[in-house]
Amino acid sequence: MGRTILYILVGISVVGALAVLLLITPVPDIDAPTQQVPEDTQAMPEASEPAQSMPPITDEPIDVIATEQQPSVDQEPASDLEIPVAMSPSYSIDGVIVAGEYPYQTTVSGVDIYWGNDAQQLRVGLVSPGTGFVAIGFDPERQMEGANYIIASMHEGVLTIRDDYGHEPTAHIEDASRGGRDDILEAAGNEWADQTVVEFIIPLDSGDLADKPLLPGHEYTIIAAYHSLDDNFSTRHTRRGTGLMQLDLPAD
């Protein structure tokens, strides 16, 4: 009986002690976070959502793709592209050569040679670095020989021009002296202190036995010569050389 009472008293003491312990232990606030993050520490993003870096703010455009992008099919051409413009067909045989007056130009032994042609005629401009005669020969066979030769000079504002033929390697004579004729259709010239300019038109095929026909679309050897001071056509040139002339093949 006494032992039973003792067990009851011990049990009551244990329960009382547990009750006191529960009363003095603070109960955590269920609304408070379970973990505090220091103010100077940034929270790391979760592994499933990688962080994205924003591009800096700038006035310049940002290249999204580093590789070169091909333009779309319907993209219009840039506005600054240069579109070729056809040369004006207008010209004037007046002894003055202006830019665009002739479609072709070359230089042979100091003589600037300009030319253009249609299906029937050849027009030529010569600019010599001297004040004597200037000449050009078309399609020679051996030096001057066989060439249709045009020679001209300016003296006191007057143009003298002649249609010759190269009858020897180093000589030429007037077409009229060998049964031909002068086939120069139009000519004009000018002279300055250090320059002579001559322009003329001849037929591509004059029908003259003293001339060789020139065919559109073909390339021909040409010879050019000038004298620095002398207007006499019989005087030996100061300088002479050869070049090439390509004729146009006009459209039908």
Rosetta blueprint (number, residue, H / E / L):
1 M L
2 G H
3 R H
4 T H
5 I H
6 L H
7 Y H
8 I H
9 L H
10 V H
11 G H
12 I H
13 S H
14 V H
15 V H
16 G H
17 A H
18 L H
19 A H
20 V H
21 L H
22 L H
23 L H
24 I H
25 T L
26 P L
27 V L
28 P L
29 D L
30 I L
31 D L
32 A L
33 P L
34 T L
35 Q L
36 Q L
37 V L
38 P L
39 E L
40 D L
41 T L
42 Q L
43 A L
44 M L
45 P L
46 E L
47 A L
48 S L
49 E L
50 P L
51 A L
52 Q L
53 S L
54 M L
55 P L
56 P L
57 I L
58 T L
59 D L
60 E L
61 P L
62 I L
63 D L
64 V L
65 I L
66 A L
67 T L
68 E L
69 Q L
70 Q L
71 P L
72 S L
73 V L
74 D L
75 Q L
76 E L
77 P L
78 A L
79 S L
80 D L
81 L L
82 E L
83 I L
84 P L
85 V L
86 A L
87 M L
88 S L
89 P L
90 S L
91 Y L
92 S L
93 I L
94 D L
95 G L
96 V L
97 I L
98 V L
99 A L
100 G L
101 E L
102 Y L
103 P L
104 Y E
105 Q E
106 T E
107 T E
108 V E
109 S L
110 G L
111 V E
112 D E
113 I E
114 Y E
115 W E
116 G E
117 N E
118 D L
119 A L
120 Q L
121 Q E
122 L E
123 R E
124 V E
125 G E
126 L E
127 V E
128 S E
129 P L
130 G L
131 T L
132 G L
133 F L
134 V E
135 A E
136 I E
137 G E
138 F E
139 D L
140 P L
141 E L
142 R E
143 Q L
144 M L
145 E E
146 G L
147 A L
148 N E
149 Y E
150 I E
151 I E
152 A E
153 S E
154 M E
155 H E
156 E L
157 G L
158 V E
159 L E
160 T E
161 I E
162 R E
163 D E
164 D E
165 Y E
166 G E
167 H E
168 E E
169 P L
170 T L
171 A E
172 H E
173 I E
174 E E
175 D H
176 A H
177 S H
178 R H
179 G L
180 G L
181 R L
182 D L
183 D L
184 I L
185 L L
186 E E
187 A E
188 A E
189 G E
190 N E
191 E E
192 W E
193 A L
194 D L
195 Q E
196 T E
197 V E
198 V E
199 E E
200 F E
201 I E
202 I E
203 P E
204 L L
205 D L
206 S L
207 G L
208 D L
209 L L
210 A L
211 D L
212 K L
213 P L
214 L L
215 L L
216 P L
217 G L
218 H L
219 E E
220 Y E
221 T E
222 I E
223 I E
224 A E
225 A E
226 Y E
227 H L
228 S L
229 L L
230 D L
231 D L
232 N L
233 F L
234 S L
235 T L
236 R L
237 H L
238 T L
239 R E
240 R E
241 G E
242 T E
243 G E
244 L E
245 M E
246 Q E
247 L L
248 D L
249 L L
250 P L
251 A L
252 D L
